[in-house]
Amino acid sequence: MSLTFHWFLPTNGDSRHVVGGGHGTPVTAAGGDRPPTVGYLTQIARAAEDLGFVGALTPTGAWCEDAWLTTAMVSQHTERLRFLVAFRPGFVSPTLAAQMAATYQRQTGGRLLLNVVTGGESHEQRAYGDFLDKDARYARTDEFLRVVRGLWRGERVNLAGEHLRVADARLTHLPDPVPEIYFGGSSPAAGEVAARHARVYLTWGEPPAQVAEKIAWVRGLAEKEGRDVRFGVRLHVITRDSAEQAWAEARRLLDGFDPQTVRAVQSGLARSESEGQRRMLALHGGERDDLEIHPNLWAGIGLVRGGAGTALVGSHDEVAERVIEYHRLGIDEFVLSGYPHLEEAYWFGEGVLPRLAARGLWAHPAKAAPAAA
């Protein structure tokens, strides 16, 4: 199987420095030197498309622009790139969400992927009018996806659940193709929902041994449901012609972290309800030392950013080897980003992807030979 690579649209702003935001980060930490205009995001999307990335993840939260609206606009300026739209069940009805996805597919030529984010922070959920606790949110997500997936199959859906009720729901126009569902989460409740509904289980970039444990956990749960799940990893990247250049760039980013900002962000993230965020924080402990937690895996990003907090750092050859290491564990999809996102897309696309292509592990989606008739 050819590896699949996705890039990231920084809808909270971009910069030559690490931009705050992400899971559980205070809204005031977000922002950057390059505003997330449709014009700038389109530059990134077109670069990703030309370089051979299949899709682009767009985040969700109070710290960034709305993913549905932004990607719908950017999609009109691209041709092949898919959009991995993060959204939270419970903020809209499942029937409306299923209809929105179907419309998106028709208007973009089938380029929607869905990253379902249950919501790990009660204080942020309450700002949107959602007062369920974490376990109840996962139970609602399960009901939500039962309705959505049933509608996408063309079924007439009735559900009287603990959290959601729909009566005689159906879609006049089905999505073609049906959007693939991406799902992450490290808690037991998250694993159960992923096993029942996810096409791709996403994990943040933990060291390979921990990622292997997660893969085995989710794969086992999915097998009990009679399902097969693919696996992906979310990472930042700093790749250069030499290891010295890459680590110099990592040090430059680290030098730009104001100690007061680090303390404020870490204090906020320490109160997170997310098991995945807790695991990210444990990789660095809020300290600036010993941030290379595995060869070429750097935990520095997590000092000032919530959510995905690790980066692959090294020469193009070294980063390619780390990609292969994760692939050998069972990872087939990589959701990547870097600062700034426009320039870093070229570093990875022109430096690492050709090396993976030479190993027979990747092919440009627009240049791959068509199947024989």
RAMOUR-V67158 format. One record per residue. RES is the residue in three letters. SS is DSSP state (~ for helix, > for strand, _ for the rest). Layout:
res=<RES,RES>
ss=<SS,SS>
This chain:
res=<MET,SER,LEU,THR,PHE,HIS,TRP,PHE,LEU,PRO,THR,ASN,GLY,ASP,SER,ARG,HIS,VAL,VAL,GLY,GLY,GLY,HIS,GLY,THR,PRO,VAL,THR,ALA,ALA,GLY,GLY,ASP,ARG,PRO,PRO,THR,VAL,GLY,TYR,LEU,THR,GLN,ILE,ALA,ARG,ALA,ALA,GLU,ASP,LEU,GLY,PHE,VAL,GLY,ALA,LEU,THR,PRO,THR,GLY,ALA,TRP,CYS,GLU,ASP,ALA,TRP,LEU,THR,THR,ALA,MET,VAL,SER,GLN,HIS,THR,GLU,ARG,LEU,ARG,PHE,LEU,VAL,ALA,PHE,ARG,PRO,GLY,PHE,VAL,SER,PRO,THR,LEU,ALA,ALA,GLN,MET,ALA,ALA,THR,TYR,GLN,ARG,GLN,THR,GLY,GLY,ARG,LEU,LEU,LEU,ASN,VAL,VAL,THR,GLY,GLY,GLU,SER,HIS,GLU,GLN,ARG,ALA,TYR,GLY,ASP,PHE,LEU,ASP,LYS,ASP,ALA,ARG,TYR,ALA,ARG,THR,ASP,GLU,PHE,LEU,ARG,VAL,VAL,ARG,GLY,LEU,TRP,ARG,GLY,GLU,ARG,VAL,ASN,LEU,ALA,GLY,GLU,HIS,LEU,ARG,VAL,ALA,ASP,ALA,ARG,LEU,THR,HIS,LEU,PRO,ASP,PRO,VAL,PRO,GLU,ILE,TYR,PHE,GLY,GLY,SER,SER,PRO,ALA,ALA,GLY,GLU,VAL,ALA,ALA,ARG,HIS,ALA,ARG,VAL,TYR,LEU,THR,TRP,GLY,GLU,PRO,PRO,ALA,GLN,VAL,ALA,GLU,LYS,ILE,ALA,TRP,VAL,ARG,GLY,LEU,ALA,GLU,LYS,GLU,GLY,ARG,ASP,VAL,ARG,PHE,GLY,VAL,ARG,LEU,HIS,VAL,ILE,THR,ARG,ASP,SER,ALA,GLU,GLN,ALA,TRP,ALA,GLU,ALA,ARG,ARG,LEU,LEU,ASP,GLY,PHE,ASP,PRO,GLN,THR,VAL,ARG,ALA,VAL,GLN,SER,GLY,LEU,ALA,ARG,SER,GLU,SER,GLU,GLY,GLN,ARG,ARG,MET,LEU,ALA,LEU,HIS,GLY,GLY,GLU,ARG,ASP,ASP,LEU,GLU,ILE,HIS,PRO,ASN,LEU,TRP,ALA,GLY,ILE,GLY,LEU,VAL,ARG,GLY,GLY,ALA,GLY,THR,ALA,LEU,VAL,GLY,SER,HIS,ASP,GLU,VAL,ALA,GLU,ARG,VAL,ILE,GLU,TYR,HIS,ARG,LEU,GLY,ILE,ASP,GLU,PHE,VAL,LEU,SER,GLY,TYR,PRO,HIS,LEU,GLU,GLU,ALA,TYR,TRP,PHE,GLY,GLU,GLY,VAL,LEU,PRO,ARG,LEU,ALA,ALA,ARG,GLY,LEU,TRP,ALA,HIS,PRO,ALA,LYS,ALA,ALA,PRO,ALA,ALA,ALA>
ss=<_,_,_,>,>,>,>,>,>,_,_,_,_,>,_,_,_,_,_,_,_,_,_,_,_,_,~,~,~,_,_,_,_,>,_,_,_,~,~,~,~,~,~,~,~,~,~,~,~,~,~,_,_,_,>,>,>,>,_,_,_,_,_,_,_,_,~,~,~,~,~,~,~,~,~,_,_,_,_,_,_,>,>,>,>,>,>,_,_,_,_,_,_,~,~,~,~,~,~,~,~,~,~,~,~,~,~,~,_,_,_,>,>,>,>,>,_,_,_,_,_,~,~,~,~,~,~,_,_,_,_,_,_,~,~,~,~,~,~,~,~,~,~,~,~,~,~,~,~,~,~,~,_,_,_,_,>,>,>,>,_,_,_,_,>,>,>,>,>,_,_,_,_,_,_,_,_,_,_,_,>,>,>,>,_,_,_,~,~,~,~,~,~,~,~,~,~,_,_,>,>,>,>,>,_,_,_,~,~,~,~,~,~,~,~,~,~,~,~,~,~,~,~,~,_,_,_,_,_,>,>,>,>,>,>,>,>,>,>,>,_,_,~,~,~,~,~,~,~,~,~,~,~,~,~,_,_,_,~,~,~,~,~,~,~,~,~,~,~,~,_,_,_,_,~,~,~,~,~,~,~,~,_,_,_,_,_,_,_,_,_,>,>,>,_,_,>,>,_,~,~,~,~,_,_,_,_,_,_,_,>,>,>,>,>,~,~,~,~,~,~,~,~,~,~,~,~,~,~,_,_,_,>,>,>,>,>,_,_,_,~,~,~,~,~,~,~,~,~,~,~,_,~,~,~,~,~,~,_,_,_,_,_,_,_,_,_,_,_,_,_,_,_>
